[in-house]
Amino acid sequence: MSSVVDEASSGPKLARGFLASPAARSLIGGLAAAAAWLAVAVLITYWPDKPDSDWAYTEEFAALCGALTIPLALAAFAGIWFAGLQSVRRLAPWLIALALFLAAWETVTAKLGLLPLPFFPPPQAILEVVVDDRARLGACIFASFRLLAIGYFLGAAVGFVTGVAIGWSRLANYWIHPVLRFIGPLPATAWLPLAFFIFPSSFSASIFLIALATGFPVTVLTWSGVGGVNSAYYDIARTLGAGQRFLVLKVAIPAAMPHVFVGLFMGLGTSFAVLVVAEMLDVKAGLGWYLQWAQGWAAYANMYAALLIMALLCSGVITLLFRLRDRLLSWQKGLVRW
Amino acid sequence: MVVAAAPSEGAHPVNKNPVRGTTLTVREVSHSFDLEGQPLPVLDRINLRIGRGEFAALLGPSGCGKSTLLRLVAGLDSPSAGGLFVEGKAIEGPDPSRIVVFQDPTLYPWRTVWGNVALGLEARGLLRTHRERVEDALRLVGLSGFANAYPHQLSGGMSQRTALARALVNDPNLLILDEPLGQLDSLTRLTMQGELVSLWQRAGFTALLVTHDVEEALFLAGRVIVLSERPAQIRAEIVNGLPYPRHRGDPHLAELRREVFAHLGLDAIW
């Protein structure tokens, strides 16, 4: 009797077992995401745009959304055999939400025209900008990135050395600390008018400002890192025969690195702000300038495109910094994952 | 002040083959801290002589100034009065021939076990020529398999062993042990006590141990110097002539323990 019951329930149990397995869940999640993007593509293609609107790139945008279904579906099926692709399951809710967002955006702009123009263009208008204006956007990305990289590295290097100096040397602390206290809290943007006047070019002025914005947090946090080093670390090194050089380079600096990275992270945030403001005001290149220029032409699609690119760029740079930190500070426990 | 035994060399067991040991002389050393403008006396006219290859223990109540005396011996601080001498030469600062193992292992968290042990050689620019000594030291403390581990992955006993290896790699003449086993659980502690003795017997350094554990002092040392409460004075010196390896259950140890407790004023609870 009981064996019959067991046999009867084993079928559904097996099925339930498969449905609960990671492979099945990644298959279902991946297929759901693929279906959502296919639905977006269908919606864009077969629901005609609002009469009298002439949005270019509608078909291309639909094709792009539709094309996304192929790798998604492939990944969903491949997840059954390759555990590495089962991360589709984790991404699926976001992919579906993104598809819904695009569908809603497309509906209220191109299809129904509920939102006022030109402030709220449909998504294909942004695709149009990215494709048609790619040369100018590319040049702007390059200009922004160059300015940021030079200014940030200069500021970080000077800030790091200054921070170590005032954390280590009493003399340096005596002379630099008051200057730092007086000038550091001043927002770097307050220097803008003066900097563009003093420096020979707006490029060098911007580099100065970005370096200034980066340098202050890096200095303060490096200093506090060096100042907060457990004095027992120095005792140990001294009894083992370490000289001053060793104490600074091999004890103080490595011990201060977690603080230094907080400073580098904060400096990166402020340097983004200064970069955009400097480009908007005086540098006739870069994404900040592009934003300003697009606004002058009331080209809102261009602004959204520039914002999107800027967000990707900033997030990418911060990700890089965190990757570097994870690599260098792998000895630390419980690092925050970016 | 009771002096149980006059300190004289040869009266107590020293290491049979003292290869590198040194003599330490502490002469009329007094030391005080500045506490909000008031001098706080910590050490009061301490006189000590520790022979080559000897294992001596400083025993005293918590906060009596034992660790202060150690810092003076290590050269990390200078005494307010009196002098400390190694082989007749005044101690003027830290020197890699006198290494301290602190109560807290204080490993550098950013360095692997190997990197921590290599610290002394690296600081003195000897790492390139004496690399193999790092491996030797790790083998000596039984951590060869953990060279690439980071300190946060180690247990308390392993951390303290790493700290020991970091000291031993420098071939110290004088190993100063500041309650090195104080933070370990009791089983690890017993194991490490045995390991300390065999390390000392093999390496032949002079050892100066600070502890407030009477059993530990008597089990390890050839001579136990009992300090009074702050400001610390030498209250007694007890020579323990038992040969190594010792057995914890030895009746002679129990006798000595009673004697030490009496000097610490704890015979009532015994």
HADDOCK unambig.tbl for C-alpha pairs under 7 A between the chains (distance, minus, plus):
assign (segid A and resid 232 and name CA) (segid B and resid 106 and name CA) 6.95 0.50 0.50
assign (segid A and resid 233 and name CA) (segid B and resid 106 and name CA) 6.73 0.50 0.50
assign (segid A and resid 238 and name CA) (segid B and resid 94 and name CA) 6.15 0.50 0.50
assign (segid A and resid 239 and name CA) (segid B and resid 74 and name CA) 6.92 0.50 0.50
assign (segid A and resid 239 and name CA) (segid B and resid 94 and name CA) 4.81 0.50 0.50
assign (segid A and resid 239 and name CA) (segid B and resid 95 and name CA) 5.60 0.50 0.50
assign (segid A and resid 239 and name CA) (segid B and resid 96 and name CA) 5.70 0.50 0.50
assign (segid A and resid 239 and name CA) (segid B and resid 99 and name CA) 5.91 0.50 0.50
assign (segid A and resid 240 and name CA) (segid B and resid 95 and name CA) 6.71 0.50 0.50
assign (segid A and resid 240 and name CA) (segid B and resid 96 and name CA) 4.73 0.50 0.50
assign (segid A and resid 240 and name CA) (segid B and resid 99 and name CA) 6.67 0.50 0.50
assign (segid A and resid 240 and name CA) (segid B and resid 120 and name CA) 4.76 0.50 0.50
assign (segid A and resid 241 and name CA) (segid B and resid 94 and name CA) 6.96 0.50 0.50
assign (segid A and resid 241 and name CA) (segid B and resid 95 and name CA) 5.72 0.50 0.50
assign (segid A and resid 241 and name CA) (segid B and resid 96 and name CA) 5.09 0.50 0.50
assign (segid A and resid 241 and name CA) (segid B and resid 120 and name CA) 6.48 0.50 0.50
assign (segid A and resid 241 and name CA) (segid B and resid 123 and name CA) 6.11 0.50 0.50
assign (segid A and resid 241 and name CA) (segid B and resid 124 and name CA) 6.11 0.50 0.50
assign (segid A and resid 242 and name CA) (segid B and resid 123 and name CA) 4.73 0.50 0.50
assign (segid A and resid 242 and name CA) (segid B and resid 124 and name CA) 6.49 0.50 0.50
assign (segid A and resid 246 and name CA) (segid B and resid 123 and name CA) 6.36 0.50 0.50
assign (segid A and resid 331 and name CA) (segid B and resid 109 and name CA) 6.51 0.50 0.50
assign (segid A and resid 331 and name CA) (segid B and resid 110 and name CA) 5.37 0.50 0.50
assign (segid A and resid 331 and name CA) (segid B and resid 150 and name CA) 6.35 0.50 0.50
